[in-house]
Amino acid sequence: MTTALQMQAADQGGMRRNNLALVLRLLHDKGPRSRAAVAVETGLNKATVSSLVAELIDRGLVREVGTSTERNGDAPRLGRPPTLLEIDGRNVACVGIEVNVDVIEVVVTDLAGRRVFEHVRPLDAAGHPPSRTMGSLTAVTRHALDAVHDRCPTVAGISVAVPGLIHAGDRAITFAPNLHWRDVDLGVRLATDLGINVPISIDNDANLSGLAEYRVGEFAGTPNLITVTGQTGVGGGIVVEGRLLRGASGFGGEVGHMHVLPDGPECGCGRRGCWEALVGLKSLLRRAVPDLAATLEADDSLGPDDKVARVVTRAQSSDAVTLAALHEHGRWLGDGVSILVNLFDPEAVVLGGFFRDIAPWVLPIADARLRELAIAPHARQCRLAASTLAFSSAALGGALHAAERVFDDPAVIDVRRT
Ligand SMILES: [Zn+2]
């Protein structure tokens, strides 16, 4: 039987963990500050803050750096200037991996978001069974963990981005049309293959790209922000009032399968006329470089950025076919974006993935189309911009997601042995 004293102890333990998280997140979000400033901004008393900071330092998550010039209004400073604290976590590896049709990308950051490892491996997932892609994923993950082990021996978590429907709270892929995967228990299989006891989560790639944009992109912190990512498919990360929209089952944000053209081209999902069948990578190559498209599609040594580079080269040399194709691409892009803007009324829509590379040609056309089709006066002020993040934004989002586990509960990281 649980006694009242035991319940009280559990409550206090829970409260302390919450307060550890509060202090760590403040230092992460607001940057270096003194213990006194942390006390003022969290509302905790100074003795509690000192104790919490001591524990965070013991866990290697916070460190002391220099002294502060913080002033208390115009009052003259008395005594020694206070010591500043900042996020440490240099020993903590946050692993983000993106598995896509033609590439696996991995980004490892430490807890402060410093990139410590990156790796890109071309892949041909569409032409092979899940077991082969699984083997590549395991090999890339193991390679990354080995590479960072000396610098970041503590793994906060591994978050894998996949272009498909991921059941909320699950580690299984329900359906990934462009990978031809259905009901693949990816999280459990990766944990078994790696043989390590590390938290692994699976998420939709566009959701993780959206998270990366919301946290570290040009429009970071924008409460209503939509990220549309062009890969083989087209995904959407929709942030509404500061929260990623997932829907009832976790399947929200499948913007690529909005039906926009009756009897349009066939989509990877098996239906016709989806938005991604009109603005995805395959359609871009077939429209903009028709003589090269079949060769590029078949070449599994090339990543998506290599393929799009062919389109960019032709556009830069003012090839008439390519320029006309990009104009049409921009119109279709604008049509889909206007539907999203009319539905969600965001402050900004960010175009990521390969849309970034063709932005100089398609963005002005898509933007004009958006102004034409957005219905609300405010919606017409919505910013449409190319992402400033690299191709690996989903992998970066995965690393940020893995770090969240520590920010939510710093006690998951053990106290360092000295
Ligand atoms: Zn579709």
Boltz pocket constraint, residues with backbone or C-beta under 6 A from the ligand:
constraints:
  - pocket:
      binder: B
      contacts: [[A, 256], [A, 257], [A, 267], [A, 268], [A, 269], [A, 270], [A, 271], [A, 274]]
      max_distance: 6.0
